[in-house]
Amino acid sequence: MQSRHYRVWPKGLPHVLEPLDASLFQNLENTARVHPDRPAIVYYGRAITYAALLDAVRKLAGFLSARAGVGDDDRVVLYLQNSPQFIIGYYAILAANAVVVPVNPMCRAAELDYIAKDAGARVAIAGTENLDQAAVLCQSGRMDHVIAARYGDYVDPDNDLPLPDVINAAVPSGIGIQSLTMWKDALDADYPAPAHRRKPRDWAVIPYSSGSTGKPKGCLHSHATTNAVVQAYTAWIEMPAGSAVLSTLPFFHVTGMQNSMNAPILSGATIVLMTRWDRDAAAVLIQRYRVALWRSITASAIDFFSNPGLERFDISSLTSIGGGGAQMPEAVALKIKALTGLDYVEAYGLTETMAPTHMNPPDAPRPQCLGIPIFGVESRILDTETGDELGPGDVGEIVTAGPQIFLGYWGNPAATEETFIELDGKQFLRTGDIGYYDKDGYFYCVDRLKRMINAAGFKVWPAEVEAMLYDHPAIREACVVAAKDARRGETVKAVIVLKDGAVRPTDRELGDWCREKMAAYKVPRIFDFVQSLPRTGMGKIRWKDL
């Protein structure tokens, strides 16, 4: 195992952590027992204590078990924005000995249907703003039961912050869901929670990550693989009990789920929660609740620190800021340092690793760097042609082994086998990312082996978008590629060949059509119409040329 990165290892920390002998739900139970009256969540003016959070979790777990028929290892879809209901729903599913399937709330019915079908989920918890999408699954017989959550139920009536439109979304009339239960009714039913039987090795979460084929794949994680990252966050980034964490990263995504929800709950911190990003509201929350830690996507950090009115707010409570998903431009990182005295600490991970395998040392971070392998993680660089191991400075594919590596792709053993490689008797995950490490063990990413577009931290897989574009009546061929974008890092570009005789749609018309079919972050921002696409001698589209 390489140890060169131990030279810059955070002072006082062990190289390997003793695994938690607990489930994720037991983390919450333990914290609520020690700190029952401490605020677990602050949501638009309303504080929810750890005791109240645990009580709501147990009540919802009882409803899931007694009324929705959820049992051991059943998969339950969590289709919510960042909200108290997401946190309660997540831990209630786990308390009921079931498995969380988090779904991006921007996904539309077709995308939701694919994930629900693939995971075999029969029950969903959905926000009222998305009930029309969930209804499609019920009408097709995919779903047996839906619990509807209205986020505004947890907002303080005296809240003075601007509220996103989705907060008070009403249940659409004639929604057509027979087995629909409103959130309040589910908790008021007050069914006792089932006995919790989960062990660290048991299934916990199946977040979905697309593959190079364009079909989303479920990444099966246990309580142990998930807790490995939760532990790592709380140890690597000082998160004292009682400190406040600003949670703006989406919880359906593994980084937000782990860093901004699960880690604060393990450590007994307070989650200062936002449903939608708003830079002025974020500044108010930092000042009002003396927020110490904030992890964000790069685009949010750039937006926050470019706010011309930022000087009106006291953000001096911040002790740690950082993120990942896209590299932080050096000029912005220097501005953040000048304003706060803090380094923007970057990290690297995958859905398959339940967030980071690499983080920059807090006291020795480097800009536009993935960081160093964290607790118990071993990473190597392999030649993409020969598979030979390479040395410092040599560019190849990053492969990783560690306690947070997933169990495999749900229901897809062939894809699981393809993504692992054995080295010296140990299983390594092939990340598909091309990079190198330097003499001190810091890793850097330079390219991607797979055709993934990284749009402000959201992964967009071209083949998936192309498949949807082919449904347009005017499109004969489409090739989706990345384009540089000053704000998002990369954005989605579609190069299109029209059918003979078809009238060219305007960019706006095509964009509106796409928004009906796919999540907003997948919608191409650039449309380029051409007569033909470049091809290889075998007839394959040369997407790299575009």
N, C-alpha and C positions, 0 to 999 in steps of 0.2 A: 504493500500500500504506500502511495506517495505521501510524503510528510513535509514537503518544502513549504507548504502554506502554514505550517505550525509556527513558522518564524514571525508571522503577523497575526497569530491567533489572539482573540480577545483575552486580555489578562484575567486570570482567576477562573476561567471556565474550563471544564474538562473537555477532552476530545470526543468523548462518547457519553451520552446520557443514559441513566438507568430507566428503562421503559416504565410508563405508568401502568400499574395493575388495576385499571379501571376503564369503564366505558365512557363515552362522551357525556352521556346523561349523568353518570355518577360524578363527573367533574362539576356539573351544576349542583347536584345534591350536596356535595362536599362544601362548595363555596357558600351555598344558602345556609348551611348549618353553622358555618363560622361567622358569616356576615349577613344575617337575615335582614337587617334594617338598612343596609347600604344600598344606594341606588344602583341597580343593574343596568337600567336603560333610562335615558332622558330623551323624550320624543316630543318635539315642538311644545316645550313647556311642562310636560307631564313626566314625573319621575315614577318609575316602577322598581320597587325594592326586589332584592334577590328572593325574599320569602314570597312575595306576590308573584314573581315570575315562575318560581317552582310550583306554586299552587295552580296557576293557569296551565302550566305544562301537564301536570298530573290530571287535571280535569279534561283537557283535550285528549290526552292519551286514553283516558277511560272511555270517552265517546268513540274514538277511533276503534277501540277494541270491542266495545259492547254493541254499538249501533252500526258502524261502518264495516264491521267484520274483518278488521285488520289483525293479522296474526304474525307469528315469527317469520322473519325474512320476507314478508310481503313488501312490495315496493309501493311507495306513496309519492305522487307528484307534488312538488312544492312550487307553485306558479305564482310567485308574489314579488312585489317590489320590496326594497328595504323598508322594514316596518317592525313593530313589536310582534305582529302576527307571524312574520317570517321566523323570528327567533323562537317564539313559543311553538310554532308548528314544527320546526326542525327538531327541537328537543322532545316534543310530544311523540313524534314518529319514532324516535330512538327509544323513548321511554316505553313505548308499546312493543318493543323488540322487533320493529320493522326497519326498513331501509329508505333513506331519503333520496329522492330523485329530483334535484333542483333543476328548474327550467328557467331560462332567460325570459322575463316577462315581456320582452319585445318580440318573442316568437309568435308566429301566427298559427292558425288552426292546423294547417298541414304539417308544420314543423313539430308542433305539440303532439299531434297524432302519431307521428313517426316515433318519437321518443317514448310515449306512453305504450305504444304497441311493442316496441323493442324491449322495453323494461318489463312488460307484463303487468303494468300498474292498473288497478281497477278503482282507485280512490285518488282524489286530487283536492288540494287546498289552493284556492284561487282568489285573486283580488277581484272586487266587484267590477273594476275597469276592464277585466279580461273575461268576464263570464260568457260573453257572446262567443269567444273562441273556445272555451271549455264546453259550451253547450253542443258544439259540433260533435265532440267526442261522445257525449251522452246520447245524442240522437242516433249515432252510428252504432251504439251498443258497446263502445270501448270502455266507458266509465260506468261504475255502479253507483258512485256517490261523490258529491262535490260539496265541500264546505266553503262558504263565501265569506271573505274578509273585507270589511270596509275600514280602511286605515284611519279615517277620521275619528273612529270610536276611541282611539287612544290619544287624541290630541287634547291638550288643555284648552278649555273654552276661552281662557284669557291669553292664549298664545299671541304674541305680537310679531311673529315671523311670517313672511309670505308663504302660503301653502301651495304646493303643486296641485294641478287640476285633479290628478288621480286620487288625492287624499279623500275626497268626499264623493267619489263616483257612485252613482246609484245603481241598484240592480235593474238591468234593462227589463222593460215590460215584455211579457210573453216570451221569456227566455227559453222555455221548453226543457227545463231540467227537472224531472220528477223527484229524484232523490237529492234535493238541494236543502242544505241546512245552513242557516246564517250562523256566523261565528259566535255571537252572544248566546244563541240558543244551544249551541253545542256545549259551551262552558256551563251554562245554567242547568243543563241536564244533570250535571254533577255525578257522573258515573265514576266509581272508584277506578283508579289506574290499575292495570294488570301488574302482576309481579314482574319485576325487571330481571331478566336472565342473561343479558349480554355479557360476553367475555371479550377480552381484547382481540382475539382471533376472529370474532364474528363479523359479519357484514354490517356496514354502517351507512355508506354514501355511494351513490353512483352518479357522479357528474358526467356530462356528455362532452366529448371532444371529437371534432371532426377529424377524419383521416384524409390521406391523399386521394382516396376514391370519391370523396365528397359526402359520403354517408356518415352521419354522426355515430360515434362509438361510445358506449358506456364504459367508464373507467371504474372498476369495482375496487372500493377501498374498505378496509376493515376499521374497527375502532383503533387498532394498534397503528396502522399506517397513518391514519388521520391524526391521532394523538402525538405521533412522532414529530409532526410539524408544529402542532400547538405547543408542545414542550419547547421546541427549538425557538419559536418566536419569543416566548416569555423569558427564556434564558439569554438569548442573543441580544435582544432589545429590552433594556430594563423597563419593566411594566409593573411598577409597585402596586400592591393592593390599595384601592382607593383612588388611584390616578384616573384621569379622564382620557378617553380615546375617541377621537373624531372618526366616525364611521361613514365614509362616503363611497368606498368601493362597493360594488354590487355583491350582495351575499350569495347569489346563485353561482358566482365565479369563485374558484377555489382560493384566490388570494384574499378577497374580501371575507369570505366564509371563515378562513383560518385566522388571518391577522386581526380582523376588525370585529369578529364575533366570538369564535371559539377561544382564542387566546385571552381576551379580556375576561371571559367567564371563568376560565381556569384560574386566572390570577386574582380575581375579585376586583377588577377595575370597573369603571362606569362607561358604558357605551353611549356616547352622545351621537344620536342617530339622525341622518338625513335621508329622506326618500328620493329626492332628486338634487342634483348638484346646483348650487347657487352660491357664487363666491362671496357676496355680501353676507348672506345668512351664515356661511361657514365662518367668516370673520367674527360675527356676533357671537356664535357659539363658542369659539375659541376663547374670546374675551370673557364671556359670561360664566363659563364653567371651568375656566383655567385649564383648558385642554393641554395635555403634555405630549401626546403622541398622535401622529397623523400619517397614515400611508394612503397614497392615492395613485391613480393613473397619471402618467406624465402630463397629459393634456390638462387635467384639473389643476395640477401644481402650477403649470405655466399660466393658466387663466387667473389663478388666485394671486400670484405674485406680480402679475402685470396690471392688477387693479389700481387705477390711479387714485382711488379713495382709500387704499389700504392703510395709509398713515393715520386715518381716523380711529383705527382700532388698536387695542393693546393685545399683541400676540406674543408677548414676552414669556408666557407660560410654556410655550413649546420647547421641549427638550429633545425631540427626535422626529425627523421627517424623512420620508423616502417613498420608494415605490418601485415599480417595474412595469413590464409589458411593452415598453418602448423606451429607448435611450433618452436620457435627459440631455438636451443641448448644453454644451459647456458654458455658453454665455448666460443661460438662465440659471444654471447651477451656481455660477459666480455671483449673480444678482441675489439669489436666495441666501448665500453665505454672507453677503454684505448686509442684507436686511435683518437676518436673524442670528448670525454667528454660527449657524448650523450647516453641516454638510448634508446634501440630499443623498441618502444611502440607497443604492440600487441593489436589487436581488434578481434571482433567476429560478424559474421552476416551470412545471408543466401540470396539466390536469392529471396526468399519469403519476405525478409525484405529490399531488395534493398541496401544491404551492412549492416553496423554495427547496432546492437542493444546494444552492449557492447564495451566500449573502456577503456583502462587503463588511469587513470588520468596522464597527461603529467608530473606533478611534483611529482607523487607518483606511478610510474608503478611497476608492479611485473613481474618477468620472467615466461614464459610458463603459462600465465594467460589470460583468455578471457577479463578481465577488469570488470568494473561495468556498470550497466544499465545507458544509457545516457538519454538525455532530454525526459521526458514524458514516458519513458519505465519502465514497471514493469515486473519482471521475478520471477518465482517461481520454486521450485523443487518438482516434484510429484513422489510418489511411482509408479513404473512401473507395479505393480500387482494390487494395490488397488485404485490408483489415489489419495490417501491421500496426503496432503501437508506435506513436510518434513522441518526440521529445519537446522541450520548451521552444516556443516560437513556431513550431510546425503546425500547419493548418489541416484539420481533418474533422471527422464527426465526433461530437461529444457523446460519450457513453457514461452512464452513471449507475452505481449501486448504492443502496442505503435503506434505512428502516422505513422510509415513507413511500417506497416504490409500490405501485398498485398490484393487486392480485392478478389482474388480467382484464381483457376486454369482455364485457358482459355478453355471453352467448356467442362469442367469436374466437374460438381456440386458434384458428388459423392466423388471425391478425395478432393474437397474443404471442404465438410462436415466432412470428416475423419480427416482432419488436424487441425480443430478447436475444442476447448473445452471451455465450459462456466464455469467461476468461479466467484462467488459473483456478478453475473449479467454482467460480462465483458467477451468478447471473447479473448481467448488466443490461440496463435499458438503453436502447438506441433512441436518442432524442430527436434525430433528424436535423439537428442544428449543427452548423459548421463553425468551428472556432479554434482557439488555441489557448494555451496558458503560458505565462511568462516565468522567469526564473524564481519568482517569489510565490508561485502557485495561484496567482490571480487568473481567472478565466475571462475570455472575451469572445463575443459572437460576431462573426463576419458575414454569414450568409445562411441560407436555409436549404437543406437537402430536399425538403418537401415543398410543394407549391402553396405555401401558406402566406396570406397577406395579414400583416399586423396593423390594424387600423385603430390607433389610440389604445392599444392593449387588448382589443377584441380580435379574436382569431377568425378570419374569413377564409374559407376554402373555395378556391375558384371553381372546382368541378361542381360543387353544390349550387353555386349561383348560376353557373352555365346551364345546369339541368333545368332550373326554373325559367331562365331566359328563353329556352327552346320552346316553352309553352306559348310564347307570344306569337300571334298569328302572322306577324310581318317578318319574323326573324328566321333565317335559314341556318345560319351558323353564328356561334358566339365564342369568344375566347376572353376570359377574365384574367387580368394581370394586376400587379401592384403599380401604383404611380406615386411619386414623391409628393408629400404634402407637408407644408411648413408647420401645420398645427397638429395633424394626426400622426405624423411620421410617415405613414403610408396610407393611401386611400385606394378605393376600388375603381378600376377602369375596365370597361367592357368594349371590346373591339368586335363589331357586328357586321355581318353580311346579310343583306335583306333578301327575301324571296323575290323571284322575278315578278315584276309588275307591282310589287308592294309599295305603298306610299310610305315615305320615311316619317316615322313619328318624331315629334319634337323631343328634345331632351327632357322637358318637363313632363310631357305625356308619358314617356317611357319610365321616368323616375316615379311618377304617381302609380303606374301599373306595378312596378317592382315593389313599392311599399305595401301594396295589397297582398303580395305573395311571400314576403320575407321580412325578417327583422331589419330595422332601420339601418343598423351599422353594416349590413351586408349590401345595401342598395348601392349600385355604382354611382359615383359622383361625376364620372367622366364617361361620355359615350363617343366612340370613334367609329364612323361608318366607312367601310372599305369594300372594294370589289371582290377581294379574295383574301384568304388567310395563308401565311407561309406554311409549307408542309415539308416533312422529311420524305425520303424516297419510299418509306413504308406507308406514307399517307397520314402520319401523325402530325398534328399542329405543332409548329415550333414556337411554343409560347414564350420561350426565352428571348426570341427575336423581337417580340412585341413589348 
